[in-house]
């Protein structure tokens, strides 16, 4: 299993990982490239997730039961 930050923090707080597509699936490499449209779509999704967490505490409670 990859050692992402969420792996290290999972016992302390709820974690989530957000992925955006990289050209030809390359990641963690100098050749990694993600189109601006994909980055913006990821940002939009992250913004919506954070909005839900901030405005509806039940979202966090439900995530903790998963």
mmCIF file of the N, C-alpha and C atoms, coordinates in Angstrom:
data_MODEL
# 
_entry.id   MODEL 
# 
loop_
_atom_site.group_PDB 
_atom_site.id 
_atom_site.type_symbol 
_atom_site.label_atom_id 
_atom_site.label_alt_id 
_atom_site.label_comp_id 
_atom_site.label_asym_id 
_atom_site.label_entity_id 
_atom_site.label_seq_id 
_atom_site.pdbx_PDB_ins_code 
_atom_site.Cartn_x 
_atom_site.Cartn_y 
_atom_site.Cartn_z 
_atom_site.occupancy 
_atom_site.B_iso_or_equiv 
_atom_site.pdbx_formal_charge 
_atom_site.auth_seq_id 
_atom_site.auth_comp_id 
_atom_site.auth_asym_id 
_atom_site.auth_atom_id 
_atom_site.pdbx_PDB_model_num 
ATOM 1   N N  . UNK A 1 1  ? 0.849   -1.172 0.000   1.00 0.00 ? 1  UNK A N  1 
ATOM 2   C CA . UNK A 1 1  ? 0.000   0.000  0.000   1.00 0.00 ? 1  UNK A CA 1 
ATOM 3   C C  . UNK A 1 1  ? 0.897   1.238  0.000   1.00 0.00 ? 1  UNK A C  1 
ATOM 4   N N  . UNK A 1 2  ? 0.523   2.200  -0.805  1.00 0.00 ? 2  UNK A N  1 
ATOM 5   C CA . UNK A 1 2  ? 1.277   3.458  -0.852  1.00 0.00 ? 2  UNK A CA 1 
ATOM 6   C C  . UNK A 1 2  ? 1.156   4.183  0.483   1.00 0.00 ? 2  UNK A C  1 
ATOM 7   N N  . UNK A 1 3  ? 2.212   4.828  0.902   1.00 0.00 ? 3  UNK A N  1 
ATOM 8   C CA . UNK A 1 3  ? 2.211   5.536  2.186   1.00 0.00 ? 3  UNK A CA 1 
ATOM 9   C C  . UNK A 1 3  ? 1.827   6.992  2.030   1.00 0.00 ? 3  UNK A C  1 
ATOM 10  N N  . UNK A 1 4  ? 0.566   7.241  1.752   1.00 0.00 ? 4  UNK A N  1 
ATOM 11  C CA . UNK A 1 4  ? 0.086   8.611  1.614   1.00 0.00 ? 4  UNK A CA 1 
ATOM 12  C C  . UNK A 1 4  ? -0.137  9.231  2.990   1.00 0.00 ? 4  UNK A C  1 
ATOM 13  N N  . UNK A 1 5  ? -0.222  10.547 3.029   1.00 0.00 ? 5  UNK A N  1 
ATOM 14  C CA . UNK A 1 5  ? -0.457  11.248 4.292   1.00 0.00 ? 5  UNK A CA 1 
ATOM 15  C C  . UNK A 1 5  ? -1.710  10.740 4.987   1.00 0.00 ? 5  UNK A C  1 
ATOM 16  N N  . UNK A 1 6  ? -2.741  10.395 4.217   1.00 0.00 ? 6  UNK A N  1 
ATOM 17  C CA . UNK A 1 6  ? -3.979  9.937  4.856   1.00 0.00 ? 6  UNK A CA 1 
ATOM 18  C C  . UNK A 1 6  ? -3.761  8.632  5.613   1.00 0.00 ? 6  UNK A C  1 
ATOM 19  N N  . UNK A 1 7  ? -2.853  7.794  5.147   1.00 0.00 ? 7  UNK A N  1 
ATOM 20  C CA . UNK A 1 7  ? -2.544  6.553  5.856   1.00 0.00 ? 7  UNK A CA 1 
ATOM 21  C C  . UNK A 1 7  ? -1.961  6.859  7.228   1.00 0.00 ? 7  UNK A C  1 
ATOM 22  N N  . UNK A 1 8  ? -1.106  7.855  7.279   1.00 0.00 ? 8  UNK A N  1 
ATOM 23  C CA . UNK A 1 8  ? -0.456  8.215  8.535   1.00 0.00 ? 8  UNK A CA 1 
ATOM 24  C C  . UNK A 1 8  ? -1.401  8.906  9.512   1.00 0.00 ? 8  UNK A C  1 
ATOM 25  N N  . UNK A 1 9  ? -2.439  9.544  9.024   1.00 0.00 ? 9  UNK A N  1 
ATOM 26  C CA . UNK A 1 9  ? -3.340  10.331 9.870   1.00 0.00 ? 9  UNK A CA 1 
ATOM 27  C C  . UNK A 1 9  ? -4.645  9.615  10.200  1.00 0.00 ? 9  UNK A C  1 
ATOM 28  N N  . UNK A 1 10 ? -4.923  8.483  9.579   1.00 0.00 ? 10 UNK A N  1 
ATOM 29  C CA . UNK A 1 10 ? -6.245  7.853  9.665   1.00 0.00 ? 10 UNK A CA 1 
ATOM 30  C C  . UNK A 1 10 ? -6.686  7.496  11.077  1.00 0.00 ? 10 UNK A C  1 
ATOM 31  N N  . UNK A 1 11 ? -5.758  7.258  11.975  1.00 0.00 ? 11 UNK A N  1 
ATOM 32  C CA . UNK A 1 11 ? -6.135  6.919  13.345  1.00 0.00 ? 11 UNK A CA 1 
ATOM 33  C C  . UNK A 1 11 ? -6.430  8.152  14.190  1.00 0.00 ? 11 UNK A C  1 
ATOM 34  N N  . UNK A 1 12 ? -6.109  9.324  13.665  1.00 0.00 ? 12 UNK A N  1 
ATOM 35  C CA . UNK A 1 12 ? -6.321  10.572 14.404  1.00 0.00 ? 12 UNK A CA 1 
ATOM 36  C C  . UNK A 1 12 ? -7.538  11.344 13.921  1.00 0.00 ? 12 UNK A C  1 
ATOM 37  N N  . UNK A 1 13 ? -7.761  11.345 12.622  1.00 0.00 ? 13 UNK A N  1 
ATOM 38  C CA . UNK A 1 13 ? -8.852  12.127 12.029  1.00 0.00 ? 13 UNK A CA 1 
ATOM 39  C C  . UNK A 1 13 ? -9.405  11.382 10.824  1.00 0.00 ? 13 UNK A C  1 
ATOM 40  N N  . UNK A 1 14 ? -10.636 11.743 10.429  1.00 0.00 ? 14 UNK A N  1 
ATOM 41  C CA . UNK A 1 14 ? -11.180 11.218 9.183   1.00 0.00 ? 14 UNK A CA 1 
ATOM 42  C C  . UNK A 1 14 ? -10.345 11.770 8.035   1.00 0.00 ? 14 UNK A C  1 
ATOM 43  N N  . UNK A 1 15 ? -10.088 10.954 7.046   1.00 0.00 ? 15 UNK A N  1 
ATOM 44  C CA . UNK A 1 15 ? -9.277  11.391 5.914   1.00 0.00 ? 15 UNK A CA 1 
ATOM 45  C C  . UNK A 1 15 ? -10.001 11.114 4.607   1.00 0.00 ? 15 UNK A C  1 
ATOM 46  N N  . UNK A 1 16 ? -9.575  11.807 3.595   1.00 0.00 ? 16 UNK A N  1 
ATOM 47  C CA . UNK A 1 16 ? -10.096 11.596 2.247   1.00 0.00 ? 16 UNK A CA 1 
ATOM 48  C C  . UNK A 1 16 ? -8.968  11.897 1.270   1.00 0.00 ? 16 UNK A C  1 
ATOM 49  N N  . UNK A 1 17 ? -8.987  11.211 0.153   1.00 0.00 ? 17 UNK A N  1 
ATOM 50  C CA . UNK A 1 17 ? -8.023  11.507 -0.905  1.00 0.00 ? 17 UNK A CA 1 
ATOM 51  C C  . UNK A 1 17 ? -8.807  11.861 -2.158  1.00 0.00 ? 17 UNK A C  1 
ATOM 52  N N  . UNK A 1 18 ? -8.376  12.897 -2.816  1.00 0.00 ? 18 UNK A N  1 
ATOM 53  C CA . UNK A 1 18 ? -9.019  13.357 -4.046  1.00 0.00 ? 18 UNK A CA 1 
ATOM 54  C C  . UNK A 1 18 ? -8.028  13.163 -5.184  1.00 0.00 ? 18 UNK A C  1 
ATOM 55  N N  . UNK A 1 19 ? -8.447  12.453 -6.192  1.00 0.00 ? 19 UNK A N  1 
ATOM 56  C CA . UNK A 1 19 ? -7.578  12.190 -7.330  1.00 0.00 ? 19 UNK A CA 1 
ATOM 57  C C  . UNK A 1 19 ? -8.097  12.920 -8.558  1.00 0.00 ? 19 UNK A C  1 
ATOM 58  N N  . UNK A 1 20 ? -7.189  13.442 -9.341  1.00 0.00 ? 20 UNK A N  1 
ATOM 59  C CA . UNK A 1 20 ? -7.513  14.003 -10.651 1.00 0.00 ? 20 UNK A CA 1 
ATOM 60  C C  . UNK A 1 20 ? -6.680  13.232 -11.673 1.00 0.00 ? 20 UNK A C  1 
ATOM 61  N N  . UNK A 1 21 ? -7.200  13.086 -12.888 1.00 0.00 ? 21 UNK A N  1 
ATOM 62  C CA . UNK A 1 21 ? -6.467  12.293 -13.868 1.00 0.00 ? 21 UNK A CA 1 
ATOM 63  C C  . UNK A 1 21 ? -5.173  12.965 -14.313 1.00 0.00 ? 21 UNK A C  1 
ATOM 64  N N  . UNK A 1 22 ? -4.168  12.158 -14.514 1.00 0.00 ? 22 UNK A N  1 
ATOM 65  C CA . UNK A 1 22 ? -2.902  12.623 -15.073 1.00 0.00 ? 22 UNK A CA 1 
ATOM 66  C C  . UNK A 1 22 ? -2.731  12.012 -16.459 1.00 0.00 ? 22 UNK A C  1 
ATOM 67  N N  . UNK A 1 23 ? -2.087  12.745 -17.338 1.00 0.00 ? 23 UNK A N  1 
ATOM 68  C CA . UNK A 1 23 ? -1.867  12.284 -18.705 1.00 0.00 ? 23 UNK A CA 1 
ATOM 69  C C  . UNK A 1 23 ? -1.177  10.927 -18.691 1.00 0.00 ? 23 UNK A C  1 
ATOM 70  N N  . UNK A 1 24 ? -1.782  9.975  -19.389 1.00 0.00 ? 24 UNK A N  1 
ATOM 71  C CA . UNK A 1 24 ? -1.287  8.601  -19.501 1.00 0.00 ? 24 UNK A CA 1 
ATOM 72  C C  . UNK A 1 24 ? -1.122  7.908  -18.152 1.00 0.00 ? 24 UNK A C  1 
ATOM 73  N N  . UNK A 1 25 ? -1.797  8.416  -17.116 1.00 0.00 ? 25 UNK A N  1 
ATOM 74  C CA . UNK A 1 25 ? -1.777  7.775  -15.803 1.00 0.00 ? 25 UNK A CA 1 
ATOM 75  C C  . UNK A 1 25 ? -0.476  7.940  -15.033 1.00 0.00 ? 25 UNK A C  1 
ATOM 76  N N  . UNK A 1 26 ? 0.407   8.801  -15.513 1.00 0.00 ? 26 UNK A N  1 
ATOM 77  C CA . UNK A 1 26 ? 1.707   8.998  -14.861 1.00 0.00 ? 26 UNK A CA 1 
ATOM 78  C C  . UNK A 1 26 ? 1.531   9.874  -13.629 1.00 0.00 ? 26 UNK A C  1 
ATOM 79  N N  . UNK A 1 27 ? 2.040   9.415  -12.486 1.00 0.00 ? 27 UNK A N  1 
ATOM 80  C CA . UNK A 1 27 ? 1.999   10.234 -11.272 1.00 0.00 ? 27 UNK A CA 1 
ATOM 81  C C  . UNK A 1 27 ? 3.277   10.017 -10.472 1.00 0.00 ? 27 UNK A C  1 
ATOM 82  N N  . UNK A 1 28 ? 3.541   10.927 -9.548  1.00 0.00 ? 28 UNK A N  1 
ATOM 83  C CA . UNK A 1 28 ? 4.751   10.878 -8.729  1.00 0.00 ? 28 UNK A CA 1 
ATOM 84  C C  . UNK A 1 28 ? 5.999   10.773 -9.610  1.00 0.00 ? 28 UNK A C  1 
ATOM 85  N N  . UNK A 1 29 ? 6.018   11.609 -10.638 1.00 0.00 ? 29 UNK A N  1 
ATOM 86  C CA . UNK A 1 29 ? 7.082   11.554 -11.623 1.00 0.00 ? 29 UNK A CA 1 
ATOM 87  C C  . UNK A 1 29 ? 7.213   12.937 -12.251 1.00 0.00 ? 29 UNK A C  1 
ATOM 88  N N  . UNK A 1 30 ? 8.413   13.319 -12.660 1.00 0.00 ? 30 UNK A N  1 
ATOM 89  C CA . UNK A 1 30 ? 8.609   14.625 -13.293 1.00 0.00 ? 30 UNK A CA 1 
ATOM 90  C C  . UNK A 1 30 ? 7.786   14.783 -14.565 1.00 0.00 ? 30 UNK A C  1 
ATOM 91  N N  . UNK A 1 31 ? 7.401   13.677 -15.199 1.00 0.00 ? 31 UNK A N  1 
ATOM 92  C CA . UNK A 1 31 ? 6.604   13.727 -16.426 1.00 0.00 ? 31 UNK A CA 1 
ATOM 93  C C  . UNK A 1 31 ? 5.107   13.822 -16.158 1.00 0.00 ? 31 UNK A C  1 
ATOM 94  N N  . UNK A 1 32 ? 4.714   13.860 -14.897 1.00 0.00 ? 32 UNK A N  1 
ATOM 95  C CA . UNK A 1 32 ? 3.290   13.957 -14.557 1.00 0.00 ? 32 UNK A CA 1 
ATOM 96  C C  . UNK A 1 32 ? 2.715   15.252 -15.115 1.00 0.00 ? 32 UNK A C  1 
ATOM 97  N N  . UNK A 1 33 ? 1.530   15.150 -15.721 1.00 0.00 ? 33 UNK A N  1 
ATOM 98  C CA . UNK A 1 33 ? 0.860   16.328 -16.266 1.00 0.00 ? 33 UNK A CA 1 
ATOM 99  C C  . UNK A 1 33 ? -0.643  16.142 -16.125 1.00 0.00 ? 33 UNK A C  1 
ATOM 100 N N  . UNK A 1 34 ? -1.306  17.155 -15.621 1.00 0.00 ? 34 UNK A N  1 
ATOM 101 C CA . UNK A 1 34 ? -2.762  17.160 -15.504 1.00 0.00 ? 34 UNK A CA 1 
ATOM 102 C C  . UNK A 1 34 ? -3.285  18.408 -16.188 1.00 0.00 ? 34 UNK A C  1 
ATOM 103 N N  . UNK A 1 35 ? -4.294  18.230 -17.040 1.00 0.00 ? 35 UNK A N  1 
ATOM 104 C CA . UNK A 1 35 ? -4.868  19.365 -17.770 1.00 0.00 ? 35 UNK A CA 1 
ATOM 105 C C  . UNK A 1 35 ? -5.543  20.331 -16.801 1.00 0.00 ? 35 UNK A C  1 
ATOM 106 N N  . UNK A 1 36 ? -5.515  21.608 -17.163 1.00 0.00 ? 36 UNK A N  1 
ATOM 107 C CA . UNK A 1 36 ? -6.135  22.640 -16.332 1.00 0.00 ? 36 UNK A CA 1 
ATOM 108 C C  . UNK A 1 36 ? -7.601  22.339 -16.052 1.00 0.00 ? 36 UNK A C  1 
ATOM 109 N N  . UNK A 1 37 ? -8.335  21.866 -17.066 1.00 0.00 ? 37 UNK A N  1 
ATOM 110 C CA . UNK A 1 37 ? -9.751  21.551 -16.867 1.00 0.00 ? 37 UNK A CA 1 
ATOM 111 C C  . UNK A 1 37 ? -9.943  20.474 -15.808 1.00 0.00 ? 37 UNK A C  1 
ATOM 112 N N  . UNK A 1 38 ? -9.059  19.487 -15.783 1.00 0.00 ? 38 UNK A N  1 
ATOM 113 C CA . UNK A 1 38 ? -9.153  18.428 -14.777 1.00 0.00 ? 38 UNK A CA 1 
ATOM 114 C C  . UNK A 1 38 ? -8.802  18.952 -13.386 1.00 0.00 ? 38 UNK A C  1 
ATOM 115 N N  . UNK A 1 39 ? -7.812  19.850 -13.311 1.00 0.00 ? 39 UNK A N  1 
ATOM 116 C CA . UNK A 1 39 ? -7.470  20.464 -12.026 1.00 0.00 ? 39 UNK A CA 1 
ATOM 117 C C  . UNK A 1 39 ? -8.633  21.295 -11.498 1.00 0.00 ? 39 UNK A C  1 
ATOM 118 N N  . UNK A 1 40 ? -9.268  22.060 -12.383 1.00 0.00 ? 40 UNK A N  1 
ATOM 119 C CA . UNK A 1 40 ? -10.410 22.879 -11.965 1.00 0.00 ? 40 UNK A CA 1 
ATOM 120 C C  . UNK A 1 40 ? -11.587 22.014 -11.535 1.00 0.00 ? 40 UNK A C  1 
ATOM 121 N N  . UNK A 1 41 ? -11.815 20.905 -12.228 1.00 0.00 ? 41 UNK A N  1 
ATOM 122 C CA . UNK A 1 41 ? -12.890 19.993 -11.830 1.00 0.00 ? 41 UNK A CA 1 
ATOM 123 C C  . UNK A 1 41 ? -12.598 19.409 -10.448 1.00 0.00 ? 41 UNK A C  1 
ATOM 124 N N  . UNK A 1 42 ? -11.350 19.066 -10.186 1.00 0.00 ? 42 UNK A N  1 
ATOM 125 C CA . UNK A 1 42 ? -10.969 18.568 -8.864  1.00 0.00 ? 42 UNK A CA 1 
ATOM 126 C C  . UNK A 1 42 ? -11.166 19.617 -7.793  1.00 0.00 ? 42 UNK A C  1 
ATOM 127 N N  . UNK A 1 43 ? -10.813 20.859 -8.106  1.00 0.00 ? 43 UNK A N  1 
ATOM 128 C CA . UNK A 1 43 ? -11.007 21.958 -7.161  1.00 0.00 ? 43 UNK A CA 1 
ATOM 129 C C  . UNK A 1 43 ? -12.485 22.177 -6.880  1.00 0.00 ? 43 UNK A C  1 
ATOM 130 N N  . UNK A 1 44 ? -13.315 22.110 -7.921  1.00 0.00 ? 44 UNK A N  1 
ATOM 131 C CA . UNK A 1 44 ? -14.763 22.249 -7.727  1.00 0.00 ? 44 UNK A CA 1 
ATOM 132 C C  . UNK A 1 44 ? -15.292 21.155 -6.808  1.00 0.00 ? 44 UNK A C  1 
ATOM 133 N N  . UNK A 1 45 ? -14.828 19.942 -7.012  1.00 0.00 ? 45 UNK A N  1 
ATOM 134 C CA . UNK A 1 45 ? -15.285 18.824 -6.183  1.00 0.00 ? 45 UNK A CA 1 
ATOM 135 C C  . UNK A 1 45 ? -14.832 19.010 -4.733  1.00 0.00 ? 45 UNK A C  1 
ATOM 136 N N  . UNK A 1 46 ? -13.582 19.384 -4.542  1.00 0.00 ? 46 UNK A N  1 
ATOM 137 C CA . UNK A 1 46 ? -13.067 19.630 -3.194  1.00 0.00 ? 46 UNK A CA 1 
ATOM 138 C C  . UNK A 1 46 ? -13.856 20.738 -2.507  1.00 0.00 ? 46 UNK A C  1 
ATOM 139 N N  . UNK A 1 47 ? -14.155 21.795 -3.238  1.00 0.00 ? 47 UNK A N  1 
ATOM 140 C CA . UNK A 1 47 ? -14.934 22.903 -2.684  1.00 0.00 ? 47 UNK A CA 1 
ATOM 141 C C  . UNK A 1 47 ? -16.303 22.424 -2.221  1.00 0.00 ? 47 UNK A C  1 
ATOM 142 N N  . UNK A 1 48 ? -16.954 21.584 -3.005  1.00 0.00 ? 48 UNK A N  1 
ATOM 143 C CA . UNK A 1 48 ? -18.275 21.070 -2.633  1.00 0.00 ? 48 UNK A CA 1 
ATOM 144 C C  . UNK A 1 48 ? -18.190 20.164 -1.403  1.00 0.00 ? 48 UNK A C  1 
ATOM 145 N N  . UNK A 1 49 ? -17.188 19.316 -1.341  1.00 0.00 ? 49 UNK A N  1 
ATOM 146 C CA . UNK A 1 49 ? -17.016 18.446 -0.168  1.00 0.00 ? 49 UNK A CA 1 
ATOM 147 C C  . UNK A 1 49 ? -16.811 19.289 1.084   1.00 0.00 ? 49 UNK A C  1 
ATOM 148 N N  . UNK A 1 50 ? -15.955 20.288 1.003   1.00 0.00 ? 50 UNK A N  1 
ATOM 149 C CA . UNK A 1 50 ? -15.705 21.155 2.161   1.00 0.00 ? 50 UNK A CA 1 
ATOM 150 C C  . UNK A 1 50 ? -16.951 21.943 2.548   1.00 0.00 ? 50 UNK A C  1 
ATOM 151 N N  . UNK A 1 51 ? -17.715 22.394 1.558   1.00 0.00 ? 51 UNK A N  1 
ATOM 152 C CA . UNK A 1 51 ? -18.956 23.117 1.855   1.00 0.00 ? 51 UNK A CA 1 
ATOM 153 C C  . UNK A 1 51 ? -19.906 22.219 2.643   1.00 0.00 ? 51 UNK A C  1 
ATOM 154 N N  . UNK A 1 52 ? -20.024 20.977 2.225   1.00 0.00 ? 52 UNK A N  1 
ATOM 155 C CA . UNK A 1 52 ? -20.919 20.050 2.926   1.00 0.00 ? 52 UNK A CA 1 
ATOM 156 C C  . UNK A 1 52 ? -20.446 19.789 4.353   1.00 0.00 ? 52 UNK A C  1 
ATOM 157 N N  . UNK A 1 53 ? -19.150 19.636 4.531   1.00 0.00 ? 53 UNK A N  1 
ATOM 158 C CA . UNK A 1 53 ? -18.611 19.391 5.871   1.00 0.00 ? 53 UNK A CA 1 
ATOM 159 C C  . UNK A 1 53 ? -18.878 20.579 6.783   1.00 0.00 ? 53 UNK A C  1 
ATOM 160 N N  . UNK A 1 54 ? -18.666 21.777 6.282   1.00 0.00 ? 54 UNK A N  1 
ATOM 161 C CA . UNK A 1 54 ? -18.815 22.985 7.092   1.00 0.00 ? 54 UNK A CA 1 
ATOM 162 C C  . UNK A 1 54 ? -20.278 23.286 7.403   1.00 0.00 ? 54 UNK A C  1 
ATOM 163 N N  . UNK A 1 55 ? -21.169 23.018 6.460   1.00 0.00 ? 55 UNK A N  1 
ATOM 164 C CA . UNK A 1 55 ? -22.565 23.413 6.648   1.00 0.00 ? 55 UNK A CA 1 
ATOM 165 C C  . UNK A 1 55 ? -23.457 22.309 7.200   1.00 0.00 ? 55 UNK A C  1 
ATOM 166 N N  . UNK A 1 56 ? -22.995 21.059 7.197   1.00 0.00 ? 56 UNK A N  1 
ATOM 167 C CA . UNK A 1 56 ? -23.846 19.962 7.656   1.00 0.00 ? 56 UNK A CA 1 
ATOM 168 C C  . UNK A 1 56 ? -23.029 18.974 8.488   1.00 0.00 ? 56 UNK A C  1 
ATOM 169 N N  . UNK A 1 57 ? -23.013 19.151 9.812   1.00 0.00 ? 57 UNK A N  1 
ATOM 170 C CA . UNK A 1 57 ? -22.229 18.255 10.677  1.00 0.00 ? 57 UNK A CA 1 
ATOM 171 C C  . UNK A 1 57 ? -22.601 16.780 10.521  1.00 0.00 ? 57 UNK A C  1 
ATOM 172 N N  . UNK A 1 58 ? -23.815 16.489 10.055  1.00 0.00 ? 58 UNK A N  1 
ATOM 173 C CA . UNK A 1 58 ? -24.224 15.100 9.870   1.00 0.00 ? 58 UNK A CA 1 
ATOM 174 C C  . UNK A 1 58 ? -23.353 14.400 8.827   1.00 0.00 ? 58 UNK A C  1 
ATOM 175 N N  . UNK A 1 59 ? -22.806 15.154 7.888   1.00 0.00 ? 59 UNK A N  1 
ATOM 176 C CA . UNK A 1 59 ? -21.932 14.569 6.869   1.00 0.00 ? 59 UNK A CA 1 
ATOM 177 C C  . UNK A 1 59 ? -20.699 13.958 7.531   1.00 0.00 ? 59 UNK A C  1 
ATOM 178 N N  . UNK A 1 60 ? -20.114 14.665 8.472   1.00 0.00 ? 60 UNK A N  1 
ATOM 179 C CA . UNK A 1 60 ? -18.932 14.162 9.178   1.00 0.00 ? 60 UNK A CA 1 
ATOM 180 C C  . UNK A 1 60 ? -19.310 12.962 10.038  1.00 0.00 ? 60 UNK A C  1 
ATOM 181 N N  . UNK A 1 61 ? -20.434 13.042 10.720  1.00 0.00 ? 61 UNK A N  1 
ATOM 182 C CA . UNK A 1 61 ? -20.875 11.930 11.566  1.00 0.00 ? 61 UNK A CA 1 
ATOM 183 C C  . UNK A 1 61 ? -21.113 10.680 10.730  1.00 0.00 ? 61 UNK A C  1 
ATOM 184 N N  . UNK A 1 62 ? -21.733 10.840 9.569   1.00 0.00 ? 62 UNK A N  1 
ATOM 185 C CA . UNK A 1 62 ? -21.997 9.702  8.697   1.00 0.00 ? 62 UNK A CA 1 
ATOM 186 C C  . UNK A 1 62 ? -20.691 9.103  8.181   1.00 0.00 ? 62 UNK A C  1 
ATOM 187 N N  . UNK A 1 63 ? -19.738 9.945  7.832   1.00 0.00 ? 63 UNK A N  1 
ATOM 188 C CA . UNK A 1 63 ? -18.443 9.462  7.339   1.00 0.00 ? 63 UNK A CA 1 
ATOM 189 C C  . UNK A 1 63 ? -17.727 8.656  8.416   1.00 0.00 ? 63 UNK A C  1 
ATOM 190 N N  . UNK A 1 64 ? -17.880 9.048  9.657   1.00 0.00 ? 64 UNK A N  1 
ATOM 191 C CA . UNK A 1 64 ? -17.239 8.336  10.755  1.00 0.00 ? 64 UNK A CA 1 
ATOM 192 C C  . UNK A 1 64 ? -17.818 6.960  10.998  1.00 0.00 ? 64 UNK A C  1 
ATOM 193 N N  . UNK A 1 65 ? -19.018 6.704  10.468  1.00 0.00 ? 65 UNK A N  1 
ATOM 194 C CA . UNK A 1 65 ? -19.659 5.403  10.643  1.00 0.00 ? 65 UNK A CA 1 
ATOM 195 C C  . UNK A 1 65 ? -19.347 4.445  9.502   1.00 0.00 ? 65 UNK A C  1 
ATOM 196 N N  . UNK A 1 66 ? -18.578 4.914  8.499   1.00 0.00 ? 66 UNK A N  1 
ATOM 197 C CA . UNK A 1 66 ? -18.327 4.103  7.308   1.00 0.00 ? 66 UNK A CA 1 
ATOM 198 C C  . UNK A 1 66 ? -17.229 3.187  7.423   1.00 0.00 ? 66 UNK A C  1 
# 
